[in-house]
Amino acid sequence: MLDVNIGGIFITLVVAVVVLLILSGLLVYLWNITMPDVFGIKEINYWQAFRLMLISSILLGGIGGSINF
């Protein structure tokens, strides 16, 4: 039989979601203090930053992928 630790998988998923949410908040902060002043780009909100994090992780292979040059 396959010995699966459901508790460990659940904790790993919760930690991954929390990290993604924290990184999204950090992205909002860094974007809003840098981009409007430097490039004249408007500020973003939390959910826009969350979507940018998801898009960048998909494009750059952040979810279990790797970039080979």
Secondary structure, 3 states (H helix, E strand, C coil): CCCCCHHHHHHHHHHHHHHHHHHHHHHHHHHHHHHHHHHCCCCCCHHHHHHHHHHHHHHHCCCCCCCCC
